[in-house]
Amino acid sequence: MPKCRDEVDQRILDAALARILQVGIRRSSLDDIARRSGINRVTIYRRFSGKDKLIEAVLERETERMLTEVGSILTDAEDIDERIEQTVLYVLRQTRMHRLVRQLLDVAPEEALTFYTVHGGEMVALGIGYIADLLDRAQHARLIARYDSEPIAEMIARLAHSLMLTPKGGVDFTVDEATHHFVRTTIVPMVKYGIATSSKEITR
């Protein structure tokens, strides 16, 4: 679940995000963020324990926002295959094309690669928790088979994170048709039925 943040926190995070998008992480100082937010540096430090924790909070909030959007896709799509496909496509696309990712890669590519490698664990962990919860709810509603949701959630979250920095390989995820085909033929069946060593392990 998204963290509860008050108005002051949101102003600080908004200012930090705007500054990062403008000049990158390294050149974004607490003094810059304080001026932009209208909140003094001491208050920012007291709430976020310094620049590193503030940047982590910005990344966490943006990831939470992206994952929250998934809920509307789940209610819009009609059949379960379409729901799964559209949800996974959204997660993969937004992880790679989010404005924070794209802008950082544009203004400070080396810095972005280091940042998303070092802090990738937080993004993946958030994704795993959220996706596992979606799978558990779908199982409870008898929309998909019952299985351990954690491994599937981790595979999807790690795939999304890897595509953020390396979208090309065996499958070119910059091509919509290739991405749709991969998700439809590989991810959708895995989400519906889980990973089983035999058909006896699959239950509805």
Secondary structure as GFF3:
##gff-version 3
##sequence-region A 1 204
A	DSSP	alpha_helix	7	23	.	.	.	ID=ss1
A	DSSP	alpha_helix	30	37	.	.	.	ID=ss2
A	DSSP	alpha_helix	41	48	.	.	.	ID=ss3
A	DSSP	alpha_helix	51	68	.	.	.	ID=ss4
A	DSSP	alpha_helix	70	76	.	.	.	ID=ss5
A	DSSP	alpha_helix	80	97	.	.	.	ID=ss6
A	DSSP	alpha_helix	99	107	.	.	.	ID=ss7
A	DSSP	alpha_helix	109	118	.	.	.	ID=ss8
A	DSSP	alpha_helix	120	140	.	.	.	ID=ss9
A	DSSP	alpha_helix	149	165	.	.	.	ID=ss10
A	DSSP	alpha_helix	176	182	.	.	.	ID=ss11
A	DSSP	pi_helix	183	187	.	.	.	ID=ss12
A	DSSP	alpha_helix	188	193	.	.	.	ID=ss13
A	DSSP	three_ten_helix	199	201	.	.	.	ID=ss14
###
